Amino acid sequence: KEASPLIGIMHSLKEELHQIFEESQNLGEGTLKLIDWLDKAQIYYKKSVSAIKRWFAEVVGYFESRTTNGVVEGVNNKLKLLKWCGFGFMNFNNFTIRALLLWHYPNGLAH
């Protein structure tokens, strides 16, 4: 922060965003704070602000239910990894079996 005022500002904005999601008590409060943050952060985090605006309804939904799509993203990443590791599977059935094994035995099968 001391070496670069820009880095200091960006770090403060990042911490403020984290605080909004941690401390907002309800949908209205979280939404208003997020709108204010988006205005302040626009010049520093153009792509992030744009993405949050595109997905605004989904993002502020967190303040209501306190859930994320992390589990779904994790499953998608596992399937992508399996697809990459299984390049050359001869048929879809083999891929399906490997996907189910990966889901039920994430650390591998013990011998």
Contacts in CASP RR format, 6 or more apart in sequence:
PFRMAT RR
TARGET T0000
AUTHOR 0000-0000-0000
METHOD contacts of the structure
MODEL  1
KEASPLIGIMHSLKEELHQIFEESQNLGEGTLKLIDWLDKAQIYYKKSVS
AIKRWFAEVVGYFESRTTNGVVEGVNNKLKLLKWCGFGFMNFNNFTIRAL
LLWHYPNGLAH
1 7 0 8 1.000
1 8 0 8 1.000
1 11 0 8 1.000
6 44 0 8 1.000
9 44 0 8 1.000
10 44 0 8 1.000
10 45 0 8 1.000
13 37 0 8 1.000
13 40 0 8 1.000
13 41 0 8 1.000
13 44 0 8 1.000
13 45 0 8 1.000
16 37 0 8 1.000
16 40 0 8 1.000
17 37 0 8 1.000
17 41 0 8 1.000
20 30 0 8 1.000
20 33 0 8 1.000
20 34 0 8 1.000
20 37 0 8 1.000
21 62 0 8 1.000
21 63 0 8 1.000
24 30 0 8 1.000
24 33 0 8 1.000
24 63 0 8 1.000
26 63 0 8 1.000
26 64 0 8 1.000
27 60 0 8 1.000
27 61 0 8 1.000
27 63 0 8 1.000
27 64 0 8 1.000
28 63 0 8 1.000
29 63 0 8 1.000
30 60 0 8 1.000
30 63 0 8 1.000
31 60 0 8 1.000
31 63 0 8 1.000
34 52 0 8 1.000
34 59 0 8 1.000
34 60 0 8 1.000
38 49 0 8 1.000
38 52 0 8 1.000
38 53 0 8 1.000
41 48 0 8 1.000
41 49 0 8 1.000
42 49 0 8 1.000
52 59 0 8 1.000
62 68 0 8 1.000
75 103 0 8 1.000
78 102 0 8 1.000
78 103 0 8 1.000
78 106 0 8 1.000
79 99 0 8 1.000
82 95 0 8 1.000
82 98 0 8 1.000
82 99 0 8 1.000
82 102 0 8 1.000
83 95 0 8 1.000
86 95 0 8 1.000
86 98 0 8 1.000
89 95 0 8 1.000
89 98 0 8 1.000
101 108 0 8 1.000
101 109 0 8 1.000
END
